[in-house]
């Protein structure tokens, strides 16, 4: 699995500012789009693998905030 350096930039505190909440909303919206890609991808294992990894990364981000 590729390293995703953006995971290192997550806030460690529970203080949420407008930027954090906006990024969280964007991650949640993106996760729905990625789920759709996963559901529709049947013949491209590379794309499916990347979409699954991205979905997992987004889930990690969402669960940390």
C-alpha positions in Angstrom: 0.0 0.0 0.0 1.3 3.4 -0.9 2.1 5.9 1.8 -0.4 8.7 2.1 1.5 11.7 3.6 -1.7 13.8 3.9 -2.7 11.6 6.8 0.2 13.1 8.8 -1.4 16.5 8.7 -4.5 15.6 10.6 -5.2 17.7 13.7 -4.4 15.9 17.0 -6.7 18.0 19.1 -10.5 18.0 19.3 -10.5 21.7 18.5 -12.5 22.2 15.2 -12.2 25.3 13.3 -14.0 26.3 10.1 -11.2 24.8 7.9 -11.2 21.5 9.7 -15.0 21.2 9.4 -14.9 22.1 5.8 -12.2 19.5 5.0 -14.2 16.9 6.9 -17.2 17.7 4.8 -15.2 17.4 1.7 -13.8 14.1 2.8 -17.2 12.7 3.5 -18.5 13.9 0.1 -15.5 12.4 -1.6 -16.0 9.1 0.2 -19.5 8.8 -1.4 -18.0 9.4 -4.8 -15.3 6.8 -4.2 -17.9 4.3 -3.1 -19.7 4.8 -6.4 -16.5 4.3 -8.3 -15.8 1.1 -6.4 -19.3 -0.2 -7.1 -19.0 0.5 -10.9 -15.5 -0.7 -11.4 -15.5 -4.3 -12.5 -12.8 -4.6 -15.2 -9.9 -2.5 -14.0 -8.2 -4.0 -11.0 -5.7 -1.2 -10.7 -8.4 1.4 -10.5 -10.4 -0.7 -8.0 -7.3 -1.2 -5.8 -6.5 2.5 -5.8 -10.2 3.4 -5.1 -10.3 1.0 -2.2 -7.1 2.4 -0.7 -8.4 6.0 -1.1 -11.7 4.9 0.6 -9.7 3.5 3.5 -7.6 6.7 3.8 -10.7 8.8 3.8 -12.3 6.6 6.5 -9.1 7.1 8.6 -9.3 10.8 8.2 -13.0 10.9 9.1 -12.6 8.7 12.2 -9.8 10.9 13.5 -11.8 14.1 13.6 
